[in-house]
């Protein structure tokens, strides 16, 4: 069982990963989305981007945040350059989200290997 600090980082990174996956899955390989879907995805994307930016600015407080959380969210935040009001399909969000998915899951996987019971 991981210590409390490691578990907190694992849970936070999993939440980012799950939110990224949710948006990517909603876009999928669609060629068209309705206006309502577009607006919902834009809100989710805006929230994700804002949370990543806030997390990247927050700073670290322990060794697990230093080694795993901070580099994951800084990299994801820096690489998420698409405007939140852009079109999810026409602006190729899927590609951008895939890139930050890699940023987050790389560090998450490393931490989960250390704490497989988390």
Buried (B, 14 or more C-beta within 10 A) or exposed (E): EBEEBBBBBBEBBBEBBEBBBBBBEBBEEEEEBEEEBBEBBBEBBEEBBEBBBEBBEEEBEBEBBEBBBBBBBBBBBEBBEBEBEBBBBEBBBBEBBEBBBEBBBBBBEEBBEEBEEB
